[in-house]
Amino acid sequence: MTGFIEEKARNTPVHGEYEVVVLGGGPAGIAAACAAARTGRSTILLERYGFLGGAGTAAGLSNFCGLHANVRGEHRQVVRGIASEILERLRALGGLNEPHLIFGNRIQAQAYDISAYKIAADELLSAAGAKILFHALGVGAVMDSEQRIDALVFESKSGRRALRGRIFVDASGDGDLAAWAGARYEIGDGNGNMLYPSTMFRINGVNAEVAGRAWETVAGLMEEAERKGRRFPRKGIIVRPQKNPIEWRANVTQVRNPDGTAVSGVDAEQMSYGEIEGRRQCKEVFEFLRDSAPGFERSYIVEIAPQLGIRETRRVLGEYVLAEEDILGCADFDDTIGVQGWPVEQHAEGRVDWRWQRTGARGYNQLPYRMIVPKGIENLFVAGRCASMTHDGQSSARVSGPCFVMGEAAGIAADLALRAACAPKEVDVRALQARLRSAGVNVTGE
Ligand SMILES: Cc1cc2nc3c(=O)[nH]c(=O)nc-3n(C[C@H](O)[C@H](O)[C@H](O)COP(=O)(O)OP(=O)(O)OC[C@H]3O[C@@H](n4cnc5c(N)ncnc54)[C@H](O)[C@@H]3O)c2cc1C
């Protein structure tokens, strides 16, 4: 920064007044807006891009994690509710793979087509009656009091506007709204380092027959090249086929600042550097694959994701902070809102560390309602990767499955809070659990 300028006070037009205002259209925001609209509440979802899906589309993931668990050797889908509806819609569009196993037979994930996900999410929210406002960047909060948000301010091609709400759901991934409202949050591991981000890309023109199970052999090829002096952005790479096996997704990059720290998703200068560095890495690793991996000789990059994939920024402090021990010990909570089965997947410098649920444990943990209830703000929920978790807990519960769970609970809890005219932390959790069950959510995992 090189100083400050003073802006003139101005009147900001009120774009609309809604009972529930959701910021962000990733899995948490999709589920929150869908669930809130279905309760009959006037609901709007604000998204900076022109499509839904969050990192799942904008950062090119094309793969759901955390929906499934390894329950003592039996693989099953444990996240249901709105997540199941998304899967059904994707299947109907021909855009869903069968679940695949990773790490031998340790856990399942499920790949999807990115364009189909955008359409499935549009249709889901339209059918639920939620209004979507695309190309609108949230930029600030106007407060009624220190503890209450009156409006969310956004910038758009129509100008600067405000959205009044009674309940707000921060599903921005970055905890933007919570931070503007003055909620407390943490960033990183206590030493300032966040999970490292990655730029994803997809490859087309792969000869699937020749490539075979290349996901098992590419890491070996890279190690061999490293022994000869070549350097890659990270170990623990993922290359897997999409539904049509001529197309593969590549999760192989790791984007660091020149000083080695993780590029921050809430720093414009670092993000600008990171986008360029991420694409440079995509090119570098792709050229290695094309030149070294059998079946990739005639392949090409069909898409580099529109944005650098950010795994972690702000984590908002809530009534409970989900920790690694809750994941590894498969914790139960009286105020459970659903379950998730992903292990701890920590993107550390140059590598990915995995820590698994303890042997003999049932393979999934419950998620407590209190983790989506931020301290200090009376009409706000935080759902998704910015919910209340430690750095290590977030390394697991940030993936899509648990984000759907948190969002759906926030949407229904918003209705309960409005009915009872109470703050989120006073919502009747038994009533919430009953409503989640009747919506098809797997509340306890049994
Ligand atoms: C490279 C990478 C690979 C990953 N791989 C997987 C995987 O294979 N499977 C998996 O399940 N998970 C994966 N993840 C984790 C993934 O980030 C989460 O699963 C999930 O997308 C987080 O959901 P969310 O709804 O909390 O936030 P996000 O998905 O980040 O969505 C937030 C949304 O809010 C919008 N937004 C943010 N700020 C504003 C604002 N101020 N105004 C308006 N809109 C705003 C964003 O545009 C975005 O659409 C990966 C993450 C990364 C980065």
The ligand as a MOL file (V3000), in Angstrom:
LIG
                    3D

  0  0  0     0  0            999 V3000
M  V30 BEGIN CTAB
M  V30 COUNTS 53 58 0 0 0
M  V30 BEGIN ATOM
M  V30 1 C -6.8940 -27.8190 -5.9860 0
M  V30 2 C -7.9770 -28.3420 -5.0980 0
M  V30 3 C -8.3780 -29.6450 -5.2470 0
M  V30 4 C -9.4070 -30.1300 -4.4660 0
M  V30 5 N -9.8380 -31.3890 -4.6910 0
M  V30 6 C -10.9850 -31.7680 -4.1350 0
M  V30 7 C -11.5950 -32.9790 -4.5640 0
M  V30 8 O -11.0810 -33.7000 -5.4170 0
M  V30 9 N -12.7840 -33.2890 -3.9970 0
M  V30 10 C -13.3870 -32.5000 -3.0480 0
M  V30 11 O -14.4670 -32.8470 -2.6050 0
M  V30 12 N -12.8110 -31.3780 -2.6180 0
M  V30 13 C -11.6530 -30.9870 -3.1430 0
M  V30 14 N -11.0930 -29.8010 -2.7610 0
M  V30 15 C -11.7130 -29.0320 -1.6630 0
M  V30 16 C -12.7750 -27.9990 -2.1130 0
M  V30 17 O -12.2560 -26.7040 -2.0040 0
M  V30 18 C -13.9780 -28.0470 -1.2290 0
M  V30 19 O -14.5090 -29.3120 -1.4130 0
M  V30 20 C -15.1470 -27.1340 -1.4810 0
M  V30 21 O -15.2200 -26.6670 -2.7860 0
M  V30 22 C -15.2760 -26.0110 -0.4970 0
M  V30 23 O -16.6280 -25.6270 -0.5720 0
M  V30 24 P -17.1880 -24.2370 -0.0650 0
M  V30 25 O -18.6120 -24.2040 -0.5020 0
M  V30 26 O -16.8700 -24.0490 1.3600 0
M  V30 27 O -16.3190 -23.1350 -0.8300 0
M  V30 28 P -15.9360 -22.9350 -2.3430 0
M  V30 29 O -16.1010 -24.1760 -3.1280 0
M  V30 30 O -14.6090 -22.2830 -2.3110 0
M  V30 31 O -17.0500 -21.9040 -2.8680 0
M  V30 32 C -17.0840 -20.5690 -2.4590 0
M  V30 33 C -17.8670 -19.7910 -3.4940 0
M  V30 34 O -18.0360 -18.4590 -3.0340 0
M  V30 35 C -17.7330 -17.5410 -4.0790 0
M  V30 36 N -17.2420 -16.3180 -3.4250 0
M  V30 37 C -16.1870 -16.2190 -2.5920 0
M  V30 38 N -16.0620 -14.9560 -2.1450 0
M  V30 39 C -17.0570 -14.2590 -2.7170 0
M  V30 40 C -17.4490 -12.8940 -2.6350 0
M  V30 41 N -16.7880 -12.0190 -1.8780 0
M  V30 42 N -18.5140 -12.4930 -3.3750 0
M  V30 43 C -19.1890 -13.3750 -4.1580 0
M  V30 44 N -18.8650 -14.6760 -4.2580 0
M  V30 45 C -17.8140 -15.1130 -3.5360 0
M  V30 46 C -16.6780 -18.2470 -4.9010 0
M  V30 47 O -16.6280 -17.7390 -6.2120 0
M  V30 48 C -17.1550 -19.7050 -4.8370 0
M  V30 49 O -18.0650 -19.9940 -5.8610 0
M  V30 50 C -10.0270 -29.3010 -3.4910 0
M  V30 51 C -9.6130 -27.9970 -3.3400 0
M  V30 52 C -8.6130 -27.5070 -4.1280 0
M  V30 53 C -8.2160 -26.0910 -3.9770 0
M  V30 END ATOM
M  V30 BEGIN BOND
M  V30 1 1 1 2
M  V30 2 1 2 3
M  V30 3 2 2 52
M  V30 4 2 3 4
M  V30 5 1 4 5
M  V30 6 1 4 50
M  V30 7 2 5 6
M  V30 8 1 6 7
M  V30 9 1 6 13
M  V30 10 2 7 8
M  V30 11 1 7 9
M  V30 12 1 9 10
M  V30 13 2 10 11
M  V30 14 1 10 12
M  V30 15 2 12 13
M  V30 16 1 13 14
M  V30 17 1 14 15
M  V30 18 1 14 50
M  V30 19 1 15 16
M  V30 20 1 16 17
M  V30 21 1 16 18
M  V30 22 1 18 19
M  V30 23 1 18 20
M  V30 24 1 20 21
M  V30 25 1 20 22
M  V30 26 1 22 23
M  V30 27 1 23 24
M  V30 28 2 24 25
M  V30 29 1 24 26
M  V30 30 1 24 27
M  V30 31 1 27 28
M  V30 32 2 28 29
M  V30 33 1 28 30
M  V30 34 1 28 31
M  V30 35 1 31 32
M  V30 36 1 32 33
M  V30 37 1 33 34
M  V30 38 1 33 48
M  V30 39 1 34 35
M  V30 40 1 35 36
M  V30 41 1 35 46
M  V30 42 1 36 37
M  V30 43 1 36 45
M  V30 44 2 37 38
M  V30 45 1 38 39
M  V30 46 1 39 40
M  V30 47 2 39 45
M  V30 48 1 40 41
M  V30 49 2 40 42
M  V30 50 1 42 43
M  V30 51 2 43 44
M  V30 52 1 44 45
M  V30 53 1 46 47
M  V30 54 1 46 48
M  V30 55 1 48 49
M  V30 56 2 50 51
M  V30 57 1 51 52
M  V30 58 1 52 53
M  V30 END BOND
M  V30 END CTAB
M  END
